[in-house]
């Protein structure tokens, strides 16, 4: 016959370990003499408990564990002797075993001996077979596991603490941090906020390298003592002091639960800096060290351990970058800028392949007749997330990761192709040149001369209609490969211009040895002309300086372009002192290629 039958529920193992069939004791019978002798002689404390939960018999080992004679324990509820009613779950399971509805109960309890000492005991309750009168009961056994628990505690302490500083290690720190961010931790009172000081010693590697790891370890231990002292002082009058942990190497963290705001964390960080700045005396070595600290303070709700540590790590990096020996508070706006920068850097190269870049062109106008002489090609990034970006947002990133080389090739080819197209579309007008910015890394990391020659050949643009712009700091002092490349390009017929001239070396004598044909005066010089005609007397020194640079440039056979020309007064003064061409919003902002076509042959 197929069917189901009801039986005892599976064993309850309240200490979390698995229960197997071998764990369930063979039902104890009180009548056979051999069983009685084994019961009395067993080193394990055992007691027979009736179905009402009362002790009916106990062996000497049981009485010794509880500090009483076995006979004194009979008639007492077993649950009272071994604290089985202290929590609802254990009490329910115990009652189920007594009723025969559960196969086994096992739990751990801290018991107090009459002489005052405490012990940890493992309690096991298993059913017994019916006795001669047919009354079933249970066998309760008690094992002293105090030594095992103490060993486990010592092992956990070793596992959770740093051997050099004896501070909590990374594992224990994250355990505490995770617990502090659990809703039950901050919803039951307190401020609901959390703070973190993430500290790193400045130049610690030099201590290890010069004095050895033994001295380095002593320094770490001494720093740990000072950090702990600061934490204890900060914790006075509060429920708990900040947790001090060593996260690895020379990195430490102080966790402040229930923080009261940024002012509390700032005070703590300031005290940490001062404590570390005091000289250390280590086995005859007197040394001074400093630290950088990243400080984060925020609401615990909605914060994750990973997010808090990322913010702290970022802020520590800022403290290092800002000069070290300081603390820096987390700034969401600064972090957003950093995240944007990282997002741009990671997508630069794919963006080139996806064709997300475009060129706009700003006119370069003759100062004498106001006619279009050329254009400067200016790259824009049509980013799918951040919109249209100007070069100051991404060129520095491109130079850092080397993507300026493929981007530069694309700009050069696109600009030359467009210049040739204007020439073909306007055969009756004098052709205009196109000026393209070149980064130093393009000279070093690529064969710029070959790239230019190939581009001119492919587009059909005459070399004299291409001008390459390099910054003053990049050109001045050029030697070796950069100078050879510039000379080769000049020999090819390509114009070389120095951009932002006047902000760097401004060594006009050196220009005579460089293959340069154009100086572009930095806009800061031109802005000094802007007050003429506005009721404010212009500074005559501005005009003297600019006029001197223009005259010297002309004597060296160079032409001069003024950047950032915004008013007609500026243009008039520049024209009067001999400037050749101008560029700026007075004439036009950077525009699309078709707008340039409309300016050709006309006065701008």
C-alpha positions as CSV (number, residue, x, y, z in Angstrom):
1,X,0.0,0.0,0.0
2,X,1.3,3.4,-0.9
3,X,0.8,6.2,1.6
4,X,2.4,8.6,4.0
5,X,2.8,8.4,7.8
6,X,3.5,11.1,10.3
7,X,6.6,10.9,12.4
8,X,8.9,13.1,14.4
9,X,10.1,16.3,12.9
10,X,13.8,16.6,11.9
11,X,16.3,17.4,14.6
12,X,16.7,21.0,15.5
13,X,20.4,22.0,15.7
14,X,20.5,25.5,17.2
15,X,24.2,26.0,17.0
16,X,24.1,25.8,13.2
17,X,26.0,22.4,12.7
18,X,24.5,19.6,10.7
19,X,22.7,16.7,12.4
20,X,23.3,13.2,11.1
21,X,21.8,9.9,12.0
22,X,24.8,9.1,14.1
23,X,24.2,12.3,16.2
24,X,20.9,10.9,17.5
25,X,21.6,8.8,20.6
26,X,20.2,5.3,20.9
27,X,17.2,5.5,23.2
28,X,18.3,5.0,26.8
29,X,16.6,2.3,28.9
30,X,16.8,2.6,32.6
31,X,16.2,-1.0,33.5
32,X,19.2,-3.0,32.2
33,X,22.1,-3.0,34.8
34,X,24.7,-2.5,32.0
35,X,23.0,0.7,30.9
36,X,22.8,1.9,34.5
37,X,26.5,1.3,35.1
38,X,27.4,3.2,31.9
39,X,25.2,6.0,32.8
40,X,26.8,6.4,36.2
41,X,30.4,6.1,35.0
42,X,30.1,8.3,31.9
43,X,32.4,11.4,31.9
44,X,29.6,13.3,30.0
45,X,27.1,15.0,32.2
46,X,23.7,13.3,31.6
47,X,20.2,13.4,33.1
48,X,17.0,11.6,32.4
49,X,14.1,13.9,32.1
50,X,10.4,12.9,32.1
51,X,7.9,14.0,29.5
52,X,6.9,16.9,31.8
53,X,10.5,18.2,31.7
54,X,11.5,17.2,35.3
55,X,14.8,15.6,36.1
56,X,14.2,12.0,37.3
57,X,17.8,10.9,37.4
58,X,21.3,12.4,36.9
59,X,24.8,11.0,36.8
60,X,27.7,12.3,38.9
61,X,29.3,14.1,35.9
62,X,26.1,16.1,35.5
63,X,26.0,17.1,39.2
64,X,29.7,18.1,39.0
65,X,29.1,20.4,36.1
66,X,26.3,22.1,38.0
67,X,27.9,22.1,41.4
68,X,25.4,19.8,43.1
69,X,24.8,16.2,44.1
70,X,22.9,14.2,41.5
71,X,20.1,13.5,44.0
72,X,19.7,17.3,44.7
73,X,18.9,17.8,41.0
74,X,16.0,15.3,40.8
75,X,12.6,16.9,40.7
76,X,13.9,20.2,39.3
77,X,12.8,21.3,35.8
78,X,15.7,20.6,33.5
79,X,15.1,23.8,31.5
80,X,15.8,25.8,34.7
81,X,19.1,24.0,35.3
82,X,20.5,24.6,31.8
83,X,18.7,27.7,30.8
84,X,16.6,26.3,28.0
85,X,13.7,28.8,28.4
86,X,15.8,32.0,27.8
87,X,14.8,32.3,24.2
88,X,11.6,31.3,22.5
89,X,13.1,29.3,19.7
90,X,15.1,27.0,22.0
91,X,12.2,26.6,24.4
92,X,9.8,25.6,21.6
93,X,12.2,23.0,20.2
94,X,12.8,21.6,23.7
95,X,9.0,21.2,24.2
96,X,8.7,19.5,20.8
97,X,11.4,16.9,21.7
98,X,9.6,16.2,25.0
99,X,6.3,15.6,23.1
100,X,8.1,13.3,20.6
101,X,7.5,15.6,17.7
102,X,11.1,16.5,17.1
103,X,14.1,14.1,16.9
104,X,16.7,16.2,18.7
105,X,17.7,19.5,20.1
106,X,21.3,20.8,20.4
107,X,22.3,24.3,21.6
108,X,25.0,26.2,23.4
109,X,24.5,27.9,26.7
110,X,26.6,29.9,29.1
111,X,26.1,28.4,32.6
112,X,27.1,29.8,36.0
113,X,28.7,27.5,38.5
114,X,27.8,28.0,42.2
115,X,31.4,28.8,43.0
116,X,31.1,31.9,40.7
117,X,32.9,30.8,37.5
118,X,31.1,30.5,34.2
119,X,31.3,27.9,31.6
120,X,30.2,27.3,28.1
121,X,28.2,24.1,27.6
122,X,26.8,22.2,24.7
123,X,23.3,20.9,25.5
124,X,21.9,17.9,23.7
125,X,18.4,16.6,24.2
126,X,17.3,13.3,22.6
127,X,14.3,11.0,23.0
128,X,14.5,7.8,25.2
129,X,12.6,4.6,24.6
130,X,9.7,3.9,26.9
131,X,10.6,2.6,30.4
132,X,9.1,-0.5,32.1
133,X,6.0,1.5,33.0
134,X,5.7,2.7,29.4
135,X,6.6,6.4,30.2
136,X,8.9,7.8,27.6
137,X,11.3,10.6,28.4
138,X,14.4,12.3,27.1
139,X,18.1,12.1,27.8
140,X,19.7,15.5,28.4
141,X,23.5,15.7,28.1
142,X,25.8,18.5,28.9
143,X,29.4,18.8,27.5
144,X,31.8,21.5,28.9
145,X,33.1,23.3,25.8
146,X,34.7,26.2,27.6
147,X,38.2,25.4,26.5
148,X,37.1,24.9,22.9
149,X,35.2,28.2,22.9
150,X,38.2,30.0,24.4
151,X,40.5,28.5,21.7
152,X,38.0,29.6,19.0
153,X,37.9,33.1,20.5
154,X,41.7,33.3,20.5
155,X,41.9,32.0,16.9
156,X,39.3,34.5,15.8
157,X,41.2,37.3,17.6
158,X,44.3,36.3,15.7
159,X,42.4,36.1,12.5
160,X,40.8,39.5,13.0
161,X,43.7,41.5,14.2
162,X,46.9,42.8,12.7
163,X,50.0,41.1,14.2
164,X,52.2,44.2,13.9
165,X,50.0,46.9,15.4
166,X,47.5,44.6,17.2
167,X,44.7,46.7,15.8
168,X,41.6,45.2,14.1
169,X,42.5,44.2,10.6
170,X,40.7,44.8,7.3
171,X,38.4,41.8,7.8
172,X,37.1,43.0,11.2
173,X,36.9,46.6,10.0
174,X,34.6,45.7,7.2
175,X,32.6,43.4,9.4
176,X,32.0,46.3,11.8
177,X,31.4,48.8,9.0
178,X,28.8,46.5,7.3
179,X,27.0,46.0,10.6
180,X,27.0,49.7,11.3
181,X,25.2,50.2,7.9
182,X,22.5,47.7,8.6
183,X,19.1,49.5,9.1
184,X,18.6,47.9,12.6
185,X,21.9,49.6,13.7
186,X,20.9,53.2,12.9
187,X,17.1,53.0,13.1
188,X,17.0,52.2,16.8
189,X,18.3,55.6,18.0
190,X,21.5,57.6,17.5
191,X,22.2,60.2,14.8
192,X,21.8,57.9,11.9
193,X,25.1,59.1,10.4
194,X,28.5,57.6,9.9
195,X,32.0,59.0,9.5
196,X,35.3,57.7,8.3
197,X,38.9,58.9,8.4
198,X,41.1,57.1,5.9
199,X,44.7,57.7,6.6
200,X,47.9,57.0,4.8
201,X,51.5,57.8,5.9
202,X,53.4,60.0,3.5
203,X,56.6,58.5,2.2
204,X,56.5,55.4,4.4
205,X,58.1,53.3,1.7
206,X,61.3,55.3,2.1
207,X,61.5,54.2,5.7
208,X,61.3,50.6,4.8
209,X,63.9,51.1,2.0
210,X,66.4,53.0,4.0
211,X,66.0,51.7,7.6
212,X,64.5,48.2,7.0
213,X,61.2,46.6,7.6
214,X,61.9,46.1,11.3
215,X,62.1,49.8,11.9
216,X,59.1,50.2,9.6
217,X,57.0,47.8,11.7
218,X,58.0,49.7,14.8
219,X,56.9,52.9,13.2
220,X,53.6,51.4,12.3
221,X,53.1,50.1,15.8
222,X,53.9,53.6,17.3
223,X,51.5,55.3,14.8
224,X,48.8,52.8,15.8
225,X,49.3,53.7,19.5
226,X,48.9,57.4,18.7
227,X,45.8,56.8,16.6
228,X,44.2,54.7,19.3
229,X,44.9,57.5,21.9
230,X,43.2,60.0,19.6
231,X,40.3,57.7,19.2
232,X,39.9,57.2,23.0
233,X,40.0,60.9,23.5
234,X,37.4,61.5,20.8
235,X,35.2,58.8,22.4
236,X,35.1,60.4,25.9
237,X,31.5,61.1,26.8
238,X,30.2,59.0,24.0
239,X,28.8,55.4,23.9
240,X,31.7,54.1,21.9
241,X,35.1,55.4,20.7
242,X,36.0,55.4,17.0
243,X,37.2,52.0,15.8
244,X,40.9,52.1,14.7
245,X,42.0,49.5,12.2
246,X,45.0,48.8,10.0
247,X,43.8,48.1,6.5
248,X,47.2,47.0,5.2
249,X,50.6,48.5,4.5
250,X,50.6,52.0,5.9
251,X,46.9,52.5,5.6
252,X,44.7,53.0,8.7
253,X,41.0,53.8,9.1
254,X,39.0,55.3,11.9
255,X,35.2,54.4,11.9
256,X,32.9,56.8,13.7
257,X,29.4,55.4,14.3
258,X,26.6,57.8,15.1
259,X,28.7,60.7,14.0
260,X,27.4,64.2,14.7
261,X,28.5,65.9,11.5
262,X,31.5,67.0,9.5
263,X,32.8,69.2,12.3
264,X,33.3,66.1,14.5
265,X,35.2,64.3,11.8
266,X,37.3,67.4,11.0
267,X,38.3,67.8,14.6
268,X,39.3,64.1,14.7
269,X,41.3,64.4,11.5
270,X,43.1,67.5,12.8
271,X,44.0,65.7,16.1
272,X,45.3,62.7,14.1
273,X,47.6,64.9,12.0
274,X,49.0,66.7,15.0
275,X,49.6,63.4,16.8
276,X,51.5,61.9,13.9
277,X,53.6,65.1,13.3
278,X,55.3,64.7,16.6
279,X,58.8,63.1,16.1
280,X,59.1,59.3,16.8
281,X,62.0,57.7,18.7
282,X,62.5,54.2,17.5
283,X,65.5,52.2,18.8
284,X,67.9,55.1,18.3
285,X,66.2,56.4,15.2
286,X,64.5,59.8,15.5
287,X,62.2,60.5,12.6
288,X,59.3,62.7,11.6
289,X,56.5,61.6,9.4
290,X,53.3,63.1,8.1
291,X,50.0,61.7,6.9
292,X,47.3,62.4,4.4
293,X,43.7,61.8,5.5
294,X,40.5,61.4,3.5
295,X,37.4,62.4,5.5
296,X,33.9,61.2,4.6
297,X,30.7,61.9,6.7
298,X,27.2,61.2,5.6
299,X,23.9,59.6,6.5
300,X,24.1,55.9,7.0
301,X,20.8,55.3,5.1
302,X,21.5,54.6,1.5
303,X,25.2,54.2,2.1
304,X,27.1,51.0,1.3
305,X,30.4,49.9,2.6
306,X,31.8,49.9,-0.9
307,X,30.5,53.3,-1.7
308,X,31.9,54.8,1.6
309,X,35.3,53.3,1.0
310,X,35.4,54.5,-2.6
311,X,34.6,58.0,-1.4
312,X,37.3,57.8,1.3
313,X,39.9,56.5,-1.1
314,X,39.1,59.3,-3.6
315,X,39.3,61.9,-0.9
316,X,42.6,60.5,0.4
317,X,44.0,60.8,-3.2
318,X,42.9,64.5,-3.2
319,X,44.8,65.0,0.1
320,X,47.9,63.5,-1.5
321,X,47.5,65.5,-4.7
322,X,46.9,68.7,-2.8
323,X,50.3,68.5,-1.1
324,X,50.1,65.8,1.6
325,X,50.3,66.4,5.4
326,X,46.7,67.4,5.4
327,X,43.1,66.2,5.6
328,X,40.6,66.7,2.9
329,X,36.8,66.5,3.2
330,X,34.8,64.6,0.5
331,X,33.3,67.0,-2.0
332,X,30.5,65.6,-4.2
333,X,31.0,68.2,-6.9
334,X,34.7,67.5,-7.2
335,X,33.9,63.8,-7.2
336,X,31.4,64.3,-10.0
337,X,34.0,66.1,-12.0
338,X,36.5,63.3,-11.4
339,X,33.9,60.7,-12.5
340,X,33.1,62.7,-15.6
341,X,36.8,62.9,-16.4
342,X,37.2,59.1,-16.0
343,X,34.1,58.5,-18.1
344,X,35.6,60.7,-20.9
345,X,39.0,59.1,-20.7
346,X,37.6,55.6,-20.9
347,X,35.5,56.4,-24.1
348,X,38.0,58.6,-26.0
349,X,39.4,56.0,-28.3
350,X,36.1,54.3,-29.1
351,X,34.6,57.7,-29.8
352,X,37.1,58.3,-32.5
353,X,36.1,55.1,-34.2
354,X,32.4,55.9,-33.8
355,X,32.9,59.3,-35.5
356,X,31.7,61.4,-32.5
357,X,34.1,64.3,-33.3
358,X,33.5,67.2,-35.6
359,X,35.4,70.3,-36.6
360,X,34.4,74.0,-36.5
361,X,36.5,76.7,-38.0
362,X,37.3,80.2,-36.7
363,X,38.4,82.9,-39.2
364,X,41.8,84.5,-39.3
365,X,41.4,87.9,-40.7
366,X,43.8,90.4,-42.3
367,X,44.1,93.5,-40.0
368,X,44.5,95.9,-42.9
369,X,41.7,94.9,-45.2
370,X,39.5,92.7,-43.0
371,X,39.5,89.9,-45.5
372,X,39.6,86.2,-44.7
373,X,43.1,84.8,-44.8
374,X,42.7,81.5,-43.2
375,X,40.9,79.5,-40.5
376,X,41.8,77.6,-37.4
377,X,40.3,74.1,-37.1
378,X,38.8,73.5,-33.6
379,X,37.7,70.0,-32.7
380,X,34.4,69.3,-30.8
381,X,33.3,66.1,-29.2
382,X,29.6,65.4,-29.6
383,X,29.4,63.1,-26.6
384,X,26.2,61.0,-26.3
385,X,25.9,61.6,-22.6
386,X,27.5,65.0,-21.9
387,X,26.6,66.8,-25.1
388,X,28.9,69.0,-27.2
389,X,32.4,69.3,-25.5
390,X,35.0,71.9,-26.3
391,X,38.8,70.9,-26.5
392,X,39.6,72.0,-22.9
393,X,37.4,69.1,-21.7
394,X,39.2,66.3,-23.4
395,X,42.5,67.3,-25.1
396,X,44.5,66.9,-21.9
397,X,43.0,63.5,-21.4
398,X,43.9,62.5,-25.0
399,X,47.5,63.6,-24.5
400,X,47.7,61.6,-21.2
401,X,46.5,58.3,-22.7
402,X,48.0,58.7,-26.2
403,X,44.7,58.9,-28.0
404,X,45.8,62.3,-29.2
405,X,47.7,60.6,-31.9
406,X,44.8,58.9,-33.7
407,X,42.6,61.9,-32.9
408,X,45.2,64.3,-34.3
409,X,45.5,62.3,-37.6
410,X,41.7,62.5,-38.0
411,X,41.7,66.3,-37.3
412,X,44.6,66.8,-39.8
413,X,42.9,64.8,-42.6
414,X,39.5,66.3,-42.1
415,X,40.8,69.9,-42.0
416,X,43.0,69.5,-45.1
417,X,40.2,67.8,-47.0
418,X,37.9,70.7,-46.1
419,X,40.4,73.4,-47.1
420,X,40.8,71.7,-50.5
421,X,37.1,71.6,-50.9
422,X,36.8,75.3,-50.2
423,X,39.4,75.9,-52.9
424,X,37.5,73.8,-55.4
425,X,34.2,75.4,-54.5
426,X,35.6,78.9,-54.9
427,X,38.1,78.8,-57.7
428,X,37.9,82.6,-58.3
429,X,38.8,83.5,-54.7
430,X,42.3,83.4,-53.2
431,X,42.6,80.1,-51.4
432,X,42.6,80.2,-47.6
433,X,45.0,78.3,-45.4
434,X,43.9,76.0,-42.5
435,X,45.6,76.0,-39.2
436,X,45.7,72.8,-37.1
437,X,46.8,72.4,-33.5
438,X,49.5,69.8,-32.9
439,X,50.4,68.3,-29.5
440,X,54.0,67.5,-28.5
441,X,53.0,63.9,-28.1
442,X,52.1,63.7,-31.7
443,X,55.7,64.7,-32.6
444,X,57.2,62.1,-30.2
445,X,54.7,59.2,-30.5
446,X,54.0,59.3,-34.3
447,X,55.7,60.1,-37.5
448,X,54.1,63.5,-37.9
449,X,56.1,64.3,-41.0
450,X,54.9,61.2,-42.8
451,X,51.4,61.8,-41.6
452,X,51.4,65.3,-43.0
453,X,53.0,64.3,-46.3
454,X,50.5,61.5,-46.8
455,X,47.5,63.7,-45.9
456,X,48.6,66.5,-48.3
457,X,49.0,63.9,-51.1
458,X,45.7,62.3,-50.5
459,X,43.7,65.5,-50.3
460,X,45.6,67.5,-52.9
461,X,46.1,70.5,-50.6
462,X,49.2,72.6,-51.3
463,X,51.7,72.5,-48.4
464,X,51.6,76.3,-48.0
465,X,47.9,76.2,-47.3
466,X,48.5,74.1,-44.1
467,X,49.7,75.7,-40.9
468,X,50.5,73.7,-37.8
469,X,50.2,75.3,-34.4
470,X,52.3,74.2,-31.3
471,X,52.3,75.9,-27.9
472,X,55.2,78.1,-26.9
473,X,56.3,75.7,-24.1
474,X,56.4,72.8,-26.6
475,X,58.5,74.7,-29.2
476,X,60.9,76.6,-27.1
477,X,63.9,74.5,-26.2
478,X,63.0,71.9,-28.9
479,X,65.9,69.6,-29.8
480,X,66.4,66.2,-31.3
481,X,63.4,64.6,-32.9
482,X,60.9,67.5,-32.4
483,X,63.3,70.0,-33.9
484,X,64.1,67.7,-36.8
485,X,60.3,67.1,-37.4
486,X,59.6,70.9,-37.4
487,X,62.5,71.5,-39.8
488,X,61.3,68.8,-42.2
489,X,57.8,70.2,-42.2
490,X,59.0,73.7,-42.8
491,X,61.2,72.4,-45.7
492,X,58.1,70.8,-47.1
493,X,56.4,74.2,-47.2
494,X,54.1,73.8,-44.3
495,X,53.8,76.9,-42.0
496,X,54.7,76.5,-38.3
497,X,53.0,78.8,-35.8
498,X,53.7,79.3,-32.1
499,X,50.4,79.4,-30.2
500,X,49.7,81.4,-27.0
501,X,53.0,83.3,-27.4
502,X,54.1,85.4,-24.5
503,X,52.9,83.1,-21.7
504,X,56.1,80.9,-21.6
505,X,59.7,81.5,-22.4
506,X,59.1,84.4,-24.8
507,X,62.7,84.0,-26.0
508,X,62.6,85.9,-29.3
509,X,66.3,85.4,-29.9
510,X,65.8,81.6,-29.9
511,X,63.1,82.0,-32.6
512,X,65.7,82.8,-35.2
513,X,67.0,79.2,-34.9
514,X,63.6,77.6,-35.2
515,X,61.6,77.0,-38.5
516,X,58.7,79.2,-37.3
517,X,56.8,81.5,-39.5
518,X,54.0,82.8,-37.3
519,X,53.6,84.1,-33.7
520,X,50.1,84.0,-32.2
521,X,50.0,86.5,-29.4
522,X,48.2,85.2,-26.3
523,X,44.8,86.7,-25.7
524,X,45.9,88.2,-22.3
525,X,47.8,90.9,-24.2
526,X,44.9,91.8,-26.3
527,X,42.5,92.0,-23.4
528,X,44.6,94.9,-22.0
529,X,43.3,97.0,-24.9
530,X,39.6,96.7,-24.2
531,X,39.0,99.9,-22.3
532,X,39.7,102.3,-25.1
533,X,36.6,104.3,-26.0
534,X,34.9,103.3,-22.8
535,X,35.8,106.3,-20.7
536,X,38.7,104.5,-19.1
537,X,42.3,105.4,-20.0
538,X,44.1,102.4,-21.4
539,X,47.4,101.2,-19.9
540,X,50.1,102.5,-22.3
541,X,52.5,99.7,-21.1
542,X,50.2,97.1,-22.8
543,X,50.6,98.7,-26.1
544,X,54.4,99.2,-25.7
545,X,54.9,95.5,-24.9
546,X,52.8,94.3,-27.8
547,X,54.3,96.7,-30.3
548,X,57.8,95.7,-29.2
549,X,57.0,92.0,-29.8
550,X,55.5,92.7,-33.2
551,X,58.4,94.7,-34.3
552,X,60.9,92.1,-33.2
553,X,58.9,89.4,-34.8
554,X,58.8,91.3,-38.1
555,X,62.6,91.8,-38.0
556,X,62.9,88.0,-37.7
557,X,60.7,87.6,-40.7
558,X,57.7,86.4,-38.8
559,X,54.1,87.4,-39.1
560,X,51.9,88.0,-36.0
561,X,48.3,87.0,-35.3
562,X,46.5,88.5,-32.3
563,X,44.0,86.1,-30.5
564,X,40.8,87.0,-28.7
565,X,40.1,90.2,-30.6
566,X,36.6,91.1,-29.3
567,X,36.1,94.9,-30.0
568,X,36.7,97.3,-32.8
569,X,38.9,99.4,-30.5
570,X,41.2,96.5,-29.9
571,X,41.4,95.8,-33.7
572,X,42.2,99.5,-34.3
573,X,45.0,99.6,-31.9
574,X,46.5,96.3,-33.1
575,X,46.2,97.6,-36.7
576,X,48.0,100.8,-35.7
577,X,51.0,99.0,-34.2
578,X,51.4,96.7,-37.2
579,X,49.7,93.4,-36.2
580,X,49.2,91.2,-39.4
581,X,46.1,89.1,-38.6
582,X,43.5,88.9,-36.0
583,X,41.2,86.1,-34.6
584,X,38.3,86.5,-32.2
585,X,34.6,87.0,-31.7
586,X,34.8,90.5,-33.3
587,X,35.1,88.6,-36.6
588,X,33.4,85.3,-35.9
589,X,33.0,82.6,-33.4
590,X,34.0,79.1,-34.5
591,X,31.4,78.0,-37.2
592,X,30.6,75.2,-39.5
593,X,32.3,74.8,-42.9
594,X,29.4,76.2,-44.9
595,X,29.5,79.4,-42.9
596,X,33.1,79.8,-43.8
597,X,32.1,79.5,-47.5
598,X,29.9,82.6,-47.1
599,X,32.8,84.6,-45.7
600,X,35.2,83.9,-48.6
601,X,35.8,86.9,-50.8
602,X,34.0,89.3,-48.5
603,X,35.1,91.7,-45.7
604,X,34.7,90.0,-42.4
